């Protein structure tokens, strides 16, 4: 039998395999960058896989122009590198992106861009993780093989688009907030903003600033807190109180402060949940809204508050839960994001639930089974991600140093039959 041409021989063994000397990190957002920086300090090699063509693609590609960090900068910095002193208390979107790019440069983080993880599975026989990727722009599919896997895709990997009857037939433009940049294009238009979280509030405010006529859908009860009280961050105050007081008492204090500063929001159509803001954040991941000016526009009548949408009718008509039918020119879905872990992590691994979150709650969810780690799933923002990144790197550093002692090297050689990634 004659030999096969080289290109046909290669196809028989695709995807190509690469051994990773250290952990495989999936995701180059802030959480993944934090882990990589801490691993470098520990002297642990790794490979980082990122489906986009840049770091922090959520911030670079899917955020609106006016966005600022909602929390003071000291609660949002990554390990080992504070924000520049000249940055304001609440850095802008562009400033945060610059910070992340400087962070990646300082710690020499070089992800494999445009590389989408299709499947990650643990091979019980070999005790190794096998991560299959699709990377057409990088020479084709590759299977990365290693002992450890760090899931760093985070809580906001995929946009959530609700299934509302008739939405597909709406005559105007329907946009998810991940594609919204500015209200400039909506000047003079009637815009329905579906969602009343931080994004929904800020997009409604931005639309109003640009001369649009926004109406914001408030379907459920929501906690709205002032971003600052007497010049001090509300979040910082809550963190301080939480050190000394039980959660339920801190929640009561936050609600009383909100009532004193913001007044009775029920008159504006904004009902407060029975559970406190911190309790909801820790148990259900529901972040309280920090007001940056939207409430004043609601009071002035520049932003309307409407109940849930029942269905979209003909043309631009929208039927509401209170029986009204209103006309709109455009719809913006501020309906949030979700984890995409269930799409690519083999379900036989028992560390994540069906919603794509670690089954073990914070502060212990960072370490799973069979060499699996998770970062960016704490429901506590960048502060929680940074805390877990340090823990993961320290744990991996200890294992790495133990396994790379001179007495261990000879026994590992049988696995080095494929490419080594440093």
Secondary structure, DSSP 8 states (H G I E B T S, - for coil): -----HHHHHHHT-SEEEEESSEEEE--SHHHHHHHHHHHHHT--EEEE-SSSSSSHHHHHSS-TT-B-SS-GGGT-BTTB---TTS-SS-BHHHHHHHHHHHHHHTT---B-S-EEEEEEEETTTTEEEEEEE-GGGTS-EEEEESEEEE---S-SEE-----TTGGG-SSEEEEGGG---GGGGTT-EEEEE--SHHHHHHHHHHHHTT-EEEEE--S---EEESEETTEEHHHHHHHHHTTS-HHHHHHHHHHHHHHHH--GGGGT----SS-HHHHHHHH----EEESSHHHHHHTTSSEEE--EEEE-STTEEEETTS-EEE-SEEEE---EE--HHHHB-TT-TTB-TTSSBSS-TTSTTB-STTEEE-S-SSSHHHHHHHHHHHHHHHHHHHHHHHTSHHHHHHHGGGTTSEEE-
